[in-house]
């Protein structure tokens, strides 16, 4: 069995869906089906039960997955170590950023890499609809998220930066020409939803206005890219962080300051059980260099 065919089997065993497997591996569904049939002929038994409604591992399929997954993981680790060594690196620190203003924060990351020239710092984006998931799935080591974070398994580091809040809306919205708006104005609007848990969402979108009016939550989205058309066509508005004014400027959107919203605070967060010397040293750099006010 070739490495690519092993990868196809393991991915299908995790996804249990031919379409998602093909998309994840950038193959056609026919190629995935062909590879699985070839493996089943080689082994002499079915690895998956297929019906019109679902795909499930057989007993033999489950055994094969348990045997092959550690092998793939070892291969991946070996290849990764070789790639790092070729670039003069020996370790990796994976940073997941929910904000998209990396340029504003570059001094902190540069200070870390100067102190740890052997560490490869890798960046990825964390969507607001799954803010804690990448940490818990061990996809990243540190997430940069807005506060408060009250999760028993996560540790909150020192505040890296603060910034105001703005109201994002269609350029044709009735509030678009204002110099600023109030949280009370949200009582007359439909606000985009999708952030969980509730306490984390309410740091951005309170459940009620200062005067006690209920704020209506409308379309539910979990990705910034999915929110843009909803804002643009006037389906909803959304309080968001002010760095979007500089980094997400669009002719069809307007960002108006919310003059009575508290400033947002952003901090590095990590899974307590996965704490490491690199994570703690990055946290110390953030603390020692002080909080940025953007």
WOSUL-V50907 format. One record per run of one state. SS is the DSSP state (@ for helix, = for strand, . for the rest). FROM is the first residue (numbers start at 0). LEN is the number of residues. If there is no record, write none. Layout:
ss=SS from=FROM len=LEN
ss=SS from=FROM len=LEN
This chain:
ss=. from=0 len=2
ss=@ from=2 len=13
ss=. from=15 len=2
ss=@ from=17 len=8
ss=. from=25 len=3
ss=@ from=28 len=15
ss=. from=43 len=4
ss== from=47 len=3
ss=. from=50 len=4
ss== from=54 len=3
ss=. from=57 len=1
ss=@ from=58 len=28
ss=. from=86 len=4
ss== from=90 len=7
ss=. from=97 len=4
ss=@ from=101 len=14
ss=. from=115 len=3
ss== from=118 len=7
ss=. from=125 len=2
ss=@ from=127 len=3
ss=. from=130 len=2
ss=@ from=132 len=4
ss=. from=136 len=5
ss== from=141 len=5
ss=. from=146 len=7
ss== from=153 len=10
ss=. from=163 len=1
ss== from=164 len=6
ss=. from=170 len=9
ss== from=179 len=2
ss=. from=181 len=1
ss=@ from=182 len=6
ss=. from=188 len=1
ss== from=189 len=4
ss=. from=193 len=4
ss=@ from=197 len=5
ss=. from=202 len=5
ss== from=207 len=1
ss=. from=208 len=5
ss== from=213 len=1
ss=. from=214 len=1
ss== from=215 len=5
ss=. from=220 len=3
ss=@ from=223 len=9
ss=. from=232 len=4
ss== from=236 len=5
ss=. from=241 len=2
ss=@ from=243 len=4
ss=. from=247 len=5
ss== from=252 len=6
ss=. from=258 len=5
ss== from=263 len=8
ss=@ from=271 len=3
ss=. from=274 len=2
ss=@ from=276 len=13
ss=. from=289 len=2
ss== from=291 len=2
ss=. from=293 len=1
